[in-house]
């Protein structure tokens, strides 16, 4: 079985996320998605985030047909340990991380980049609201 990993906040879902999940799922047989804890989201995105709590985000993601498993992580070290234990064949990440650190990628056999769809963004959705 070919295991695929990807992680992110996934707070305000949009079509770009679904395209990412679809892309990731077609890279292998089992897709596991890691999501940041609420505390970590606040640290990364600011005091007004997340919009949806981690348990709700996990529930939403588990309802998407491309995703087989969802894990909440609390720290960078926690994320590394989870990826190491999961030992993915493929680590999927957005192409905007091409020249940036990819936490835990050393535990994957291969990295696959998803070309971000520019017109979809959680931040732009929140700005409209």
N, C-alpha and C positions, 0 to 999 in steps of 0.2 A: 504494500500500500504506500502510495506517494503522499507524504504529508506536507501541507502548505501552512505557512504562518503569515499573519499580518497583524498590525496593531495600530491603535489610534484612539482618539477621544470619542468620535461618532455620537456627538451630542444632539445635533440637529441634522437628521438624515435628509439626504437629497439624492437626486438621480446619479450624480457623480459617485456617491458612495456605493450605490447598487451596481453601477458599472465596474467599480473596483472589486467588489465581492464576486461578481460574475467572472471577471478576468482571473482573480485569484483561484477560484474554484476550478476553473478549466486548466489550471497549471498542474493539478494533481487529483487525488481521490478524497482527501479529508482536509477540510479547511477549519483551522482554529484561529479565532480572532481574539486578540488581547485588547482590553480597554482600560484606560486610566481610571483610578479611583477618583471619587469626588474631590478629595483633598488635593490630589495631584493636578486635576483639571483646574482648580482654583489657582494653583501655583503657576500653571502654564498659560492660562487664558484670562485670569483676573477674577476679582471678587464676585462678579455677577454670573459666573459660570460655575458649574454646568447648569444648563436649563433643565435637563432631565437627570435625575439621580442615577448612579451606577446600576442599581438593580433594575430600573426601568430601561436604561440603555441596553443592558444585558438581555432583558426580556424581548425588546424590539428586535435585536440582532438574532436571537435564537429563533425568531419567527420568519426569518428570511431563508428561502429555500437553498441558497448557495452556501450557507454557513452551517457547519456541523457541530461546533463547540465554541463557547465564549468563556474567557477567563478574565477576571478583574485583577489588575496588579496595582500595588501601592507605591513602589519606589523603583528607581532604575535597577537597583540590585535585585529586587523581586522580579522585575521583567527579565533580566539576564538569566536568573535561575529557572524561570518558567520556560524560556526558549531553550535553554540547555537541556532541561528535562524532556521537553517535547521533541527536540532534535529534528527540526523540519528538513525535508529535502529541499524545499524552496521557501525563501523569505521574500514576500512581496512587499514592495514599498513604492510610494509615489516618486515620480521622476524628479520632483523638486528636491529630493534627498540625494540626488546623484553624486554630488561632491560634499556631502555632509556625513556626520557620524550616523551610523545605523546600529543602534543599540542592540546587542545580541546577535548580530549578523554572523559573527564568527562561529556560531553553533549550527549554521545552516550550510548545506552542501552547495547551494546556488542562490544568487540574488536575482530577482526578476523585478524590473521597474515598470510601473503603470504610468502611462502618460496622462497627467492630470487634465481633466476637462475644464478649461478655464472659466466657462460661464457658470459653473456650479460651485458654490462656496457657502458654508454655514455662516461665515461672517457677513456675506452680502445679504443672506436671508434675514439675519438678525438686524442688520442696518435698515432693511425695508420695514421691519416691524416697528 
